[in-house]
Amino acid sequence: MGLAQLAERLVVVQEVAGSTPVAHPTEIGSRAGFHKGRTGYPVRPFVFNRATALDEGNTEMTVLPVTIWGEPVLHRRASEVEVFDDELRTLIADMFETNDAANGVGLAAPQIGVGKRLFVYKYANDDDVPEQGVVVNPVLTLSKVSGALPDPDEHVEGCLSFPGEYYPLQRAEWTRVQGFDGDGNPLDFEATGWFARILQHEFDHLDGKLYVNRLVDRYSKKALKQAKRNGWGVPGLTWMPGVDPDPFGH
Ligand SMILES: [Zn+2]
C-alpha cells in the first residue's frame, strides 16, 4: 500500500511532535505532505462523561469526549456486556456518532470512558462485511503475527486515545471475529489486511491494551517519551471530537 492510500485509509497520520530528529514516523509524515505537528495535543479534563449525560436525561445520540492514555478505564480489562437493552443501543449510537465526529475507523467503549466489551468500526473493506458495525463481547482468532520488525511505511498504526501520534506495529493479516450485534444476534465473520488490523486494535482496547503497549522496544521508548512530553499518563484527560482540532489532520 502506498503512502497516499495509507493516509486515506488509516486514522494514523500526523507528524510526530517534538524535536527528536530522524524518527521514522517523522519521515513518513514529511514525505506524505502532512503539516508539522504540534508539541503535544490539547487536552481537557474528563468533566463530562456518559454517566453525566444520562443523568441529565440526554437520550439523543451524543458525541462524547475521547479518553487519553493514562485514563484508568483504558488500561484495565473491560467487562462482558450481559444485557442487550435500550441503554446498550444508546451507547452504541453514541459510539458511532463519536467515531464519525473523530473521523475514526474504530472506537472501543473504554475510549468514551465505558468499561464494557464492545467496539464499533467504520471501514470499507474487501471482506464482504458491512462497512460499519458493532461487535459486542468479541472473540478473535488470529493468523500468526510476523516476528519481523514492522515496516515503518507499511505497518503504521494510530489511536484516538493516543492522539496525533503513530508508530509501526506488526499485526495478524487475518482474523475471525465472533460476537454479537447490539440486539444480541450472533456475528461471525473474517477480515484481512487493514480491516483485520482495525479489529485487532479495537479488541485490544477491551483487554486494557493500546497498540502502544505492543510496540517493539525502539518505538515503545519513543511513544512513552512522547506521552510524557504531551503531559499524558495521568487520569482524567480527554479530547472532544468536532470541537478540538482533529488529531490526525483529517
Ligand atoms: Zn485505539
Residues whose N, C-alpha, C, O or C-beta is under 5 A from the ligand:
A	BS01	ZN	G158 C159 L160 S161
